[in-house]
Amino acid sequence: MSKLDQVVFLIEDGKIHESKIRDLDGYIDETTTPRGVGPRYHTRGNELWTWGHAGNFPRMLETFDTDEEAEAALEESFYHDFTNCADLFWFWTREEAQGWLDENAE
């Protein structure tokens, strides 16, 4: 199972919502690309690439034996983006989310 299939719990409008990480929006680091705004990291076959600073400096980061290994590395970068995203308020367990709601009830 991919780390992006991990279920997390978010609080929205005072209610707990459950979601897989991959189904959430707004956590993947994006930049300008030749095709518009897109993820900073991407694959090209079995290679992991970055668009670089402001999308101006594309470069290959690593070559893998298979396309699947490159995709796994890409998903790992997306997981890193998720766990370091300051714009999402989430919890690993429903109990943690409920505890936060209980502590912050008005």
C-alpha positions as CSV (number, residue, x, y, z in Angstrom):
1,M,0.0,0.0,0.0
2,S,1.3,3.5,-0.9
3,K,1.7,6.0,1.9
4,L,-0.7,8.2,0.0
5,D,-3.4,5.6,0.7
6,Q,-3.1,6.3,4.4
7,V,-6.4,7.5,5.9
8,V,-6.2,10.8,7.8
9,F,-8.8,12.8,9.7
10,L,-9.5,16.5,9.1
11,I,-11.7,18.9,10.9
12,E,-14.0,21.0,8.7
13,D,-16.9,23.1,10.0
14,G,-16.6,21.5,13.4
15,K,-16.9,18.0,12.1
16,I,-14.4,15.2,11.5
17,H,-13.9,14.0,7.9
18,E,-12.0,11.0,6.9
19,S,-9.9,10.9,3.7
20,K,-7.0,9.1,2.0
21,I,-4.1,11.5,1.6
22,R,-4.1,11.1,-2.2
23,D,-7.7,12.3,-2.3
24,L,-6.9,15.7,-0.7
25,D,-6.1,18.8,-2.6
26,G,-3.6,21.6,-1.9
27,Y,-0.6,19.8,-0.3
28,I,1.6,19.0,-3.3
29,D,4.4,21.5,-3.9
30,E,3.6,23.2,-7.2
31,T,5.4,25.6,-9.6
32,T,5.0,27.1,-13.0
33,T,5.7,24.6,-15.8
34,P,5.7,24.9,-19.6
35,R,2.1,23.5,-19.4
36,G,0.9,25.8,-16.6
37,V,1.0,25.3,-12.9
38,G,1.8,21.7,-11.9
39,P,3.7,19.6,-9.4
40,R,7.3,20.5,-9.0
41,Y,8.3,16.9,-9.2
42,H,7.2,14.5,-12.0
43,T,8.3,11.4,-13.8
44,R,9.4,10.9,-17.3
45,G,9.4,7.1,-17.8
46,N,11.8,5.7,-15.2
47,E,13.3,9.1,-14.3
48,L,12.3,11.5,-11.5
49,W,12.5,15.1,-12.6
50,T,12.0,18.5,-11.0
51,W,11.0,21.8,-12.7
52,G,13.4,23.5,-10.4
53,H,13.2,27.0,-9.0
54,A,10.1,28.8,-10.4
55,G,9.9,26.1,-13.1
56,N,12.8,27.6,-15.0
57,F,15.5,24.9,-14.4
58,P,14.2,21.4,-15.3
59,R,16.6,18.7,-14.3
60,M,16.6,14.9,-13.8
61,L,17.1,14.0,-10.1
62,E,17.4,10.2,-10.4
63,T,17.0,7.2,-12.8
64,F,15.3,4.0,-11.6
65,D,15.3,0.5,-13.0
66,T,11.5,0.7,-13.7
67,D,8.8,3.2,-14.2
68,E,7.1,1.8,-11.1
69,E,10.1,2.7,-9.0
70,A,10.1,6.2,-10.3
71,E,6.4,6.5,-9.5
72,A,7.0,5.3,-6.0
73,A,9.7,7.9,-5.5
74,L,7.3,10.6,-6.8
75,E,4.6,9.4,-4.4
76,E,7.2,9.6,-1.6
77,S,7.9,13.2,-2.5
78,F,4.1,13.9,-2.4
79,Y,3.9,12.3,1.0
80,H,6.7,14.5,2.2
81,D,4.8,17.5,0.9
82,F,1.7,16.4,2.8
83,T,3.4,15.8,6.1
84,N,5.1,19.3,5.8
85,C,2.1,21.2,4.6
86,A,1.1,24.0,6.9
87,D,-2.2,24.7,5.1
88,L,-3.9,21.4,6.2
89,F,-5.1,20.6,9.7
90,W,-5.2,16.9,10.0
91,F,-4.7,14.0,12.5
92,W,-3.6,10.4,12.1
93,T,-6.5,9.0,14.2
94,R,-10.2,9.9,14.7
95,E,-9.5,9.9,18.4
96,E,-6.8,12.6,18.1
97,A,-9.2,14.7,16.0
98,Q,-12.0,14.2,18.5
99,G,-9.7,15.1,21.3
100,W,-8.8,18.3,19.6
101,L,-12.5,19.1,19.0
102,D,-13.3,18.4,22.7
103,E,-10.4,20.6,23.9
104,N,-11.4,23.5,21.6
105,A,-15.2,23.4,22.0
106,E,-16.7,26.8,22.7
